Amino acid sequence: MDGGGSIQTTARRLTPAGAELRDEVVAQEVAVALVYNGVSHAVMMATPCDLEDFARGFTLTEHIVEKPSEIYGVEVEDRRTGSGGRGIEVNLEIASQRMLALQQRRRTLAGRTGCGLCGVDSLDAALRPVPATRSTARVERTAISRAMAALPSEQRINRDNGATHAAGWATLDGTLVMVREDVGRHNALDKLAGAIARLGKLGEPGFVVVTSRCSYEMVQKAAAIDAAAIAAVSAPTSLAIETAGQAGLALVAFVRDNRLTVYAHGERIEA
């Protein structure tokens, strides 16, 4: 099962000329439960498309497993019974030693759109060290601008509903080769990470572009897939800058109109 990203609804538009009923397209947002070896671990609010990629990416970027081969299988089960139903369950089978480590972490996440740390039960868990990216590549400014400029035309779901974020993977010359969308910016990046892993492309040189601000979690997830850089259309946070510095990841923001601002590891961005 892999649902679409939008649904149609009826809305009442009010203008100085009066009121009218209109058919509107809105983004889907549903509860998605991630279940590992039969044990529910996280419930996230997400757009119900590319959910296998989402589950694989979340599992990798949250370091529940350390490599894609430790995910043995993914099954998506739609449990909705019409509108307002129970949501969608994604069942993953992972290596037994990883499951044991997951249980020992004693973490239960209750995610919300745009929030990557909901349910973390301690400061140490929230601000855990971020493993450094293994990429040593340098990226040209023009490549980043090229990839970001190509992103809007690949946002198929957002063209319909105007409510979804996108995360894209670009090669070092700025060619945008993969894009994923979701109402949550973290979810979009997890979907991208999962797609890269599923296609066996982890470790290939490249960088991430996103249609959102750049927060700590976005840096953490980009580093987890060994990106050379993360480039955002909006601003970074202070913790994102600090984390990118520690992770060896170039952090670029305000990528607009052929301009950009580099906040971390500027030596890796060529003018």
ABEGO torsion letter per residue (X at the ends): XBBBABBBBBBBBBBAAEBBBBBBBBBBBBBBBBBBGGBBABBBBBBBBGAAAAAAAAAAAAGABABAAABABBBBBBABBEBGBAEBBBBBBBBAAAAAAAAAAGBBBBBBBGBAABGBABAAAAABBBBBBABABBBBAAAAAAAAAAAAAABAAAAAAGABBBBBBBBAAGBBABBBBBABAAAAAAAAAAAAAAAGABGBBEBBBBABBBBAAAAAAAAAAGBABBBBABBBBAAAAAAAAAAGBBBBBGBBGGBBBBABGAAABBX
